[in-house]
Amino acid sequence: MRILIIDGQGGGLGKLLVSAVKDMENVRITAVGTNSIATSAMLKAGAKEAATGENAVIVACRTADVIVGAVGIAIADSLLGEITPAMANAVGGSTAQKILIPMNKCDITICGCGGKTMAAYVSEAAELIRTMAADSQA
């Protein structure tokens, strides 16, 4: 299963996500940062395949089975403007399953979210990915 992790700004969420899923079997992780700092953080966390920028997001969305990141990766001009309309369109238009983590930052608030910590949301996302990877093997 091909997992695409997208992150921006300092790459903190992407780093946690890579760490949470990098040891799963039958999973190929591609980490794409909207900037080089985010990409570097995900590489340091153990991502084997990484790229940076708008075109990298667009290309990686074409072949991903699962796309994971903050909810802002699907909203143009979010992450303080780091997500371009083309990036958001690529995420939204991808046939991949999207696992979007509600960060309630950058003028985006998700109603109904329990206000969990970032680590709790990452654990939940990792468990979803683990289940999806197991189901894809059946």
Buried (B, 14 or more C-beta within 10 A) or exposed (E): BBBBBBBBBBBEBBBBBBBBBBEBEEBBBBBBBBBEBBBBBBBEBBBEBBBBBBEBBBBBBEEBBBBBBBBBBBBBBBBEEBBBEEBBBBBBEBEBBBBBBBBEBBEBEEEEEEEEEBEEBBBBBBEBBBEBBEEEEE
